[in-house]
Amino acid sequence: MEKVELIEKEDVKKYKFLDAYKEDVNFETEKLNGAVRLGNEFKSKAYITFQTEKGPKKIETTVWSVTDKFLQIKNGVLIPLDSLINVQY
C-alpha cells in the first residue's frame, strides 16, 4: 500500500471514494461499532483510513454512526464502507 496522507475531516467531501483493495483492508466490523461507541459515549476520536482516486487518505474524527453501507462523520458526511482500509483508536 502506498503512503497514507492525513487530511482534515472537513476536506473529505473533496475526494471521490474508490473501493479499497481487499488485500489492504485491515479491520473488522466490530472495530466500526467500537468507533461509534467511542464517539457517542466518550467523545473520543478514531483514525479512519479510506481509498480515494488520489490514493489512501486518513482522517481523525468522531464516528457518529454506521449503516450497512456507510460510516457517518460530522456534518452528515458519509464514507462508503467499501472504501475503508483501516479503523484505529
Sine and cosine of phi, psi and omega as CSV:
sin_phi,cos_phi,sin_psi,cos_psi,sin_omega,cos_omega
0.00,0.00,0.60,-0.80,0.01,-1.00
-0.97,0.26,0.17,-0.99,-0.01,-1.00
-0.88,0.48,0.65,-0.76,-0.04,-1.00
-0.99,-0.14,0.79,-0.62,0.02,-1.00
-1.00,-0.05,0.76,-0.65,0.09,-1.00
-0.99,0.11,0.83,-0.56,0.00,-1.00
-0.85,-0.52,0.24,-0.97,0.08,-1.00
-0.96,0.27,0.63,-0.77,-0.02,-1.00
-0.87,0.50,-0.47,0.88,0.02,-1.00
-0.93,0.38,-0.30,0.95,-0.03,-1.00
-1.00,-0.02,-0.08,1.00,-0.05,-1.00
-0.82,0.57,-0.64,0.77,-0.05,-1.00
-0.90,0.45,-0.26,0.97,-0.02,-1.00
-0.98,0.18,-0.17,0.98,-0.11,-0.99
-0.94,-0.34,0.51,-0.86,0.12,-0.99
-1.00,-0.08,0.80,-0.59,-0.02,-1.00
-0.98,0.19,0.61,-0.79,0.15,-0.99
-0.84,-0.54,0.40,-0.92,0.10,-1.00
-0.89,0.45,0.67,-0.74,0.03,-1.00
-0.94,0.33,0.54,-0.84,0.11,-0.99
-0.94,0.35,0.81,-0.58,-0.12,-0.99
-0.82,0.57,-0.54,0.84,0.01,-1.00
-0.95,0.32,-0.28,0.96,0.02,-1.00
-1.00,0.00,-0.33,0.94,-0.10,-1.00
-0.92,0.39,0.78,-0.62,-0.11,-0.99
-0.65,-0.76,0.86,0.50,0.08,-1.00
-0.33,-0.94,0.33,-0.95,0.06,-1.00
-0.93,-0.37,0.36,-0.93,-0.01,-1.00
-0.83,0.55,-0.58,0.81,0.01,-1.00
-0.86,0.50,-0.50,0.86,0.00,-1.00
-0.91,0.42,-0.60,0.80,0.06,-1.00
-0.90,0.44,-0.72,0.70,0.01,-1.00
-0.90,0.44,-0.59,0.81,0.07,-1.00
-0.90,0.43,-0.62,0.78,0.01,-1.00
-0.92,0.40,-0.62,0.79,0.04,-1.00
-0.90,0.43,-0.73,0.69,-0.01,-1.00
-0.88,0.47,-0.68,0.74,0.02,-1.00
-0.85,0.52,-0.70,0.72,-0.02,-1.00
-0.95,0.32,-0.71,0.71,-0.08,-1.00
-0.97,0.25,-0.65,0.76,-0.07,-1.00
-1.00,-0.03,-0.56,0.83,-0.13,-0.99
-0.90,-0.44,-0.03,1.00,0.00,-1.00
0.82,0.57,0.55,0.84,0.02,-1.00
-0.98,-0.19,0.34,-0.94,-0.07,-1.00
-0.96,-0.27,0.35,-0.94,0.07,-1.00
-0.82,-0.58,0.36,-0.93,0.14,-0.99
-0.99,-0.10,0.82,-0.58,-0.01,-1.00
-0.90,-0.44,0.83,-0.55,0.04,-1.00
-0.94,-0.35,0.73,-0.68,-0.05,-1.00
-0.60,-0.80,0.34,-0.94,-0.05,-1.00
-1.00,-0.06,0.73,-0.68,0.08,-1.00
-0.79,-0.62,0.11,-0.99,0.04,-1.00
-0.92,0.39,-0.27,0.96,0.03,-1.00
-0.97,-0.24,0.38,0.92,0.02,-1.00
0.99,-0.11,0.04,-1.00,-0.03,-1.00
-0.93,0.36,0.64,-0.77,0.03,-1.00
-0.79,-0.61,0.45,-0.89,0.00,-1.00
-0.76,-0.65,0.64,-0.77,0.08,-1.00
-0.77,-0.63,0.42,-0.91,0.16,-0.99
-0.94,-0.33,0.87,-0.50,-0.13,-0.99
-0.38,-0.92,0.24,-0.97,0.17,-0.99
-1.00,0.03,0.77,-0.64,0.05,-1.00
-1.00,0.01,0.86,-0.51,-0.06,-1.00
-1.00,0.07,-0.67,0.74,0.00,-1.00
-0.31,-0.95,0.24,-0.97,0.05,-1.00
-0.69,-0.72,0.74,-0.67,0.11,-0.99
-0.93,-0.36,-0.17,-0.99,0.01,-1.00
-0.96,0.28,-0.21,0.98,-0.02,-1.00
-0.81,-0.59,-0.34,0.94,-0.11,-0.99
-0.67,-0.74,0.42,-0.91,0.18,-0.98
-0.94,-0.34,0.76,-0.65,-0.03,-1.00
-0.95,-0.30,0.73,-0.68,0.10,-0.99
-0.89,-0.46,-0.16,-0.99,-0.06,-1.00
-0.80,0.60,0.50,-0.87,0.04,-1.00
0.90,0.44,0.44,0.90,0.07,-1.00
0.94,0.34,0.28,0.96,0.01,-1.00
-0.96,0.28,0.78,-0.63,-0.01,-1.00
-0.94,-0.35,0.74,-0.68,0.06,-1.00
-0.91,-0.41,0.85,-0.53,0.00,-1.00
-0.88,0.47,0.71,-0.70,0.02,-1.00
-0.87,0.49,-0.52,0.85,0.00,-1.00
-0.90,0.43,-0.33,0.94,-0.01,-1.00
-1.00,-0.03,-0.19,0.98,-0.08,-1.00
-0.94,0.35,0.70,-0.72,0.05,-1.00
-0.95,-0.30,-0.68,0.73,-0.06,-1.00
-0.42,-0.91,0.47,-0.88,0.08,-1.00
-0.74,-0.67,0.85,-0.53,-0.03,-1.00
-0.78,-0.63,0.62,-0.78,0.13,-0.99
-0.41,-0.91,0.00,0.00,0.00,0.00
